[in-house]
Amino acid sequence: IKQLRNRFYKHFADLLIEGIKNLGISEKELRKRFVIKNPELMRQLYEKDKSVLLVSAHYMNWEWMITGQALFFPHQAVGIGMPLSSGFWDKKINALRSRYGMHVIHAKIVKETFENYRNQSIPTATLVLGDQSPGDSLKSYWMHFLHQETAVLFGAEQLANTYDQAVVFYLPKRIKRGYYEVELTLLTEEPKSLEWGVLTEQHARLLEQRIQQEPQYWLWSHKRWKRTVPEDLTSLKAQQREKFNQHYRSDHQ
């Protein structure tokens, strides 16, 4: 644990330095340091007029994808976030993230934003970091993750089903210090064909596998296990499944 902690702090220091570099990184430098191995996957979805949820996590350097997403893919880049407590820094950071074309929106206007782009026939690619701690233990998807019961955000699965978007997963891979590459993985083009919980299990398991392989690159400084485990998980899951099916699968009942 001590060795893992030290490796994490070393990586965290690199993240801080890369964050400073991100303040003024050029398009050329960004493309050199953050390489997409299979961008054709996104091009194929774009040619089908298919909007995409890009699901990832706080693993390695996630900010460079936020900054460069509009450069890497043909879709209109969208980022969902909650405003920072400081209005000054909220504007500064969002301006930084938006300078190459990313549209950063508040979580409360997702529906409005998606419908506007859909009405204009503009396919979107929305970046979702799926490893944040959910705000409500009763609305979370509960699963055994890293050897313990864990509340996982269900938002990606809800968005995919609500707006019938493809889901693509990725995690950066460190090539050398300050250089990363990304391989995209298509989880589904048809989210409504999957049963409740399948999408969430898929992206959480892929993250878990990478953490087990290279644990120092996950953001351990964030508290992920602050939600209280409900007393009767079996009953809660049955209720969640029924509610999900009624809302998204009523035509199949």
C-alpha positions as CSV (number, residue, x, y, z in Angstrom):
1,I,0.0,0.0,0.0
2,K,2.8,2.4,0.8
3,Q,4.5,1.7,-2.6
4,L,1.2,2.2,-4.4
5,R,0.6,5.4,-2.5
6,N,4.0,6.8,-3.5
7,R,3.5,5.9,-7.1
8,F,0.1,7.6,-7.0
9,Y,1.6,10.8,-5.6
10,K,4.3,10.8,-8.2
11,H,1.6,10.5,-10.9
12,F,-0.6,13.1,-9.2
13,A,2.4,15.6,-9.4
14,D,2.6,14.9,-13.1
15,L,-1.1,15.6,-13.5
16,L,-0.7,18.9,-11.8
17,I,2.2,19.8,-14.2
18,E,0.2,18.6,-17.2
19,G,-2.7,20.7,-16.0
20,I,-0.5,23.8,-16.0
21,K,0.7,22.9,-19.5
22,N,-2.9,22.5,-20.6
23,L,-3.4,26.2,-20.0
24,G,-1.6,27.0,-23.2
25,I,-1.1,23.8,-25.0
26,S,-1.2,24.2,-28.8
27,E,-3.3,22.0,-31.1
28,K,-0.1,20.5,-32.6
29,E,1.3,19.7,-29.2
30,L,-1.9,18.2,-28.0
31,R,-2.3,15.9,-31.0
32,K,1.3,14.7,-30.5
33,R,0.9,14.0,-26.8
34,F,-2.6,12.6,-26.8
35,V,-3.1,10.2,-29.7
36,I,-6.4,8.4,-30.7
37,K,-5.5,5.0,-32.1
38,N,-8.8,4.2,-33.8
39,P,-10.6,7.5,-34.6
40,E,-12.4,5.7,-37.5
41,L,-14.8,4.2,-35.0
42,M,-16.2,7.7,-34.3
43,R,-16.2,8.7,-37.9
44,Q,-18.3,5.6,-38.8
45,L,-20.8,6.5,-36.1
46,Y,-20.9,10.1,-37.3
47,E,-21.6,9.0,-40.9
48,K,-24.6,7.1,-39.5
49,D,-25.8,10.4,-37.8
50,K,-25.3,8.6,-34.5
51,S,-24.7,10.6,-31.4
52,V,-22.3,9.1,-28.8
53,L,-21.7,9.0,-25.1
54,L,-18.0,8.9,-24.5
55,V,-17.6,7.2,-21.1
56,S,-14.4,7.3,-19.3
57,A,-13.1,7.9,-15.7
58,H,-10.6,9.9,-13.6
59,Y,-7.8,7.7,-14.9
60,M,-4.4,9.0,-16.1
61,N,-4.9,12.4,-17.9
62,W,-8.6,13.0,-18.5
63,E,-8.3,16.8,-19.1
64,W,-6.5,16.5,-22.4
65,M,-9.4,14.6,-23.9
66,I,-11.8,17.3,-22.6
67,T,-9.6,20.0,-24.3
68,G,-9.0,18.1,-27.5
69,Q,-12.2,16.1,-28.1
70,A,-13.6,18.6,-30.7
71,L,-10.3,18.2,-32.6
72,F,-10.2,14.4,-32.5
73,F,-13.7,13.6,-33.6
74,P,-16.2,15.0,-36.1
75,H,-19.1,15.1,-33.6
76,Q,-20.0,18.3,-31.8
77,A,-18.2,17.9,-28.5
78,V,-20.3,18.2,-25.3
79,G,-19.2,18.1,-21.7
80,I,-21.5,17.9,-18.7
81,G,-20.4,19.4,-15.4
82,M,-21.5,21.0,-12.2
83,P,-20.5,24.7,-11.7
84,L,-17.5,25.3,-9.3
85,S,-18.2,27.1,-6.1
86,S,-16.0,30.0,-7.4
87,G,-17.7,31.7,-10.3
88,F,-14.4,33.2,-11.4
89,W,-12.6,29.8,-11.7
90,D,-15.7,28.2,-13.1
91,K,-15.6,30.6,-16.1
92,K,-11.8,30.3,-16.4
93,I,-11.8,26.5,-16.5
94,N,-14.8,26.2,-18.8
95,A,-13.2,28.7,-21.2
96,L,-10.0,26.6,-21.1
97,R,-12.0,23.4,-21.8
98,S,-14.0,25.1,-24.6
99,R,-11.3,26.8,-26.6
100,Y,-11.1,24.1,-29.3
101,G,-14.8,23.6,-29.7
102,M,-16.1,21.7,-26.6
103,H,-19.5,22.9,-25.5
104,V,-19.5,22.7,-21.7
105,I,-23.1,22.6,-20.2
106,H,-24.7,22.4,-16.8
107,A,-26.2,19.0,-15.9
108,K,-29.6,20.7,-15.5
109,I,-29.8,21.6,-19.2
110,V,-28.8,18.3,-20.8
111,K,-32.3,17.6,-22.2
112,E,-32.5,21.1,-23.7
113,T,-29.0,20.8,-25.2
114,F,-29.5,17.4,-26.7
115,E,-32.9,18.3,-28.2
116,N,-31.5,21.5,-29.8
117,Y,-28.6,19.6,-31.5
118,R,-31.0,16.8,-32.5
119,N,-33.4,19.3,-34.1
120,Q,-30.5,20.7,-36.0
121,S,-29.4,17.2,-37.1
122,I,-26.0,17.6,-35.4
123,P,-24.6,14.4,-34.0
124,T,-23.0,15.0,-30.6
125,A,-20.3,13.2,-28.6
126,T,-20.8,13.8,-24.9
127,L,-18.0,13.1,-22.5
128,V,-19.1,11.4,-19.2
129,L,-16.7,10.5,-16.4
130,G,-18.5,7.6,-14.9
131,D,-16.5,7.0,-11.7
132,Q,-17.7,10.0,-9.6
133,S,-19.5,9.2,-6.4
134,P,-23.3,9.4,-6.9
135,G,-25.3,11.9,-4.8
136,D,-28.0,9.5,-3.8
137,S,-27.4,6.0,-2.6
138,L,-31.0,4.9,-3.5
139,K,-30.6,6.1,-7.1
140,S,-27.2,4.6,-7.6
141,Y,-26.4,1.3,-9.4
142,W,-24.9,-0.9,-6.7
143,M,-22.2,-3.5,-7.7
144,H,-19.3,-5.3,-6.2
145,F,-16.4,-3.1,-7.4
146,L,-12.8,-3.5,-6.2
147,H,-13.8,-6.0,-3.6
148,Q,-16.6,-4.0,-2.0
149,E,-20.2,-2.9,-2.5
150,T,-19.9,0.4,-4.5
151,A,-22.4,3.0,-5.6
152,V,-21.9,3.7,-9.4
153,L,-23.4,6.6,-11.3
154,F,-26.3,5.3,-13.5
155,G,-26.4,8.5,-15.6
156,A,-24.6,7.2,-18.7
157,E,-27.1,4.3,-19.0
158,Q,-30.0,6.6,-18.5
159,L,-28.8,9.1,-21.1
160,A,-28.0,6.4,-23.6
161,N,-31.5,5.0,-23.3
162,T,-33.3,8.3,-23.2
163,Y,-31.7,9.7,-26.4
164,D,-30.8,6.4,-28.1
165,Q,-27.1,7.2,-28.3
166,A,-24.2,4.8,-29.0
167,V,-21.8,4.2,-26.0
168,V,-18.0,4.3,-26.5
169,F,-15.6,3.6,-23.7
170,Y,-12.0,4.6,-23.4
171,L,-9.2,5.0,-20.9
172,P,-5.9,6.7,-21.8
173,K,-2.8,4.5,-21.7
174,R,0.6,6.1,-20.7
175,I,3.2,5.7,-23.4
176,K,5.9,7.7,-21.5
177,R,5.9,10.7,-19.2
178,G,3.5,13.3,-20.7
179,Y,2.4,11.1,-23.6
180,Y,-0.8,9.1,-23.9
181,E,-2.7,7.1,-26.4
182,V,-6.4,6.1,-26.5
183,E,-8.1,3.0,-28.0
184,L,-11.8,3.4,-28.3
185,T,-14.2,0.5,-27.4
186,L,-17.7,0.4,-28.7
187,L,-20.0,-0.9,-26.0
188,T,-23.2,-0.6,-28.0
189,E,-24.9,1.2,-30.9
190,E,-28.3,0.1,-29.6
191,P,-28.6,0.7,-25.9
192,K,-32.3,-0.2,-25.9
193,S,-31.4,-3.7,-26.8
194,L,-29.7,-4.2,-23.5
195,E,-31.2,-5.2,-20.1
196,W,-31.1,-2.9,-17.1
197,G,-27.6,-2.5,-15.7
198,V,-25.6,-4.1,-18.5
199,L,-24.1,-0.9,-19.8
200,T,-23.1,0.3,-16.3
201,E,-21.6,-3.1,-15.5
202,Q,-19.6,-3.0,-18.8
203,H,-17.9,0.4,-18.3
204,A,-17.3,-0.2,-14.6
205,R,-15.7,-3.6,-15.2
206,L,-13.4,-2.2,-17.8
207,L,-12.3,0.5,-15.4
208,E,-11.8,-2.1,-12.6
209,Q,-9.6,-4.2,-14.9
210,R,-7.4,-1.3,-15.7
211,I,-7.1,-0.2,-12.0
212,Q,-6.1,-3.7,-11.1
213,Q,-3.4,-3.7,-13.8
214,E,-2.1,-0.2,-13.1
215,P,-3.6,1.1,-9.9
216,Q,-1.4,4.2,-9.4
217,Y,-3.1,6.0,-12.3
218,W,-6.6,6.2,-10.8
219,L,-7.5,9.3,-8.8
220,W,-7.4,7.7,-5.3
221,S,-7.6,11.1,-3.6
222,H,-11.3,11.4,-4.5
223,K,-13.7,9.7,-2.0
224,R,-15.6,7.1,-4.0
225,W,-17.1,5.1,-1.1
226,K,-18.9,7.8,0.9
227,R,-22.5,6.5,0.2
228,T,-24.1,4.2,2.8
229,V,-25.0,0.8,1.5
230,P,-28.8,0.3,1.6
231,E,-30.0,-2.3,4.0
232,D,-31.9,-4.4,1.4
233,L,-29.9,-4.3,-1.9
234,T,-31.9,-7.1,-3.5
235,S,-35.2,-5.3,-3.0
236,L,-33.7,-2.0,-4.2
237,K,-32.3,-3.6,-7.4
238,A,-35.7,-5.2,-8.1
239,Q,-37.4,-1.9,-7.8
240,Q,-34.8,-0.1,-9.9
241,R,-35.1,-2.8,-12.6
242,E,-38.9,-2.6,-12.7
243,K,-38.9,1.2,-12.8
244,F,-36.3,1.2,-15.6
245,N,-38.3,-1.4,-17.7
246,Q,-41.5,0.6,-17.2
247,H,-39.8,3.8,-18.4
248,Y,-37.6,2.5,-21.2
249,R,-38.9,-1.0,-22.1
250,S,-42.7,-0.6,-21.8
251,D,-43.2,-1.6,-25.4
252,H,-41.5,-5.0,-24.6
253,Q,-43.6,-5.8,-21.5
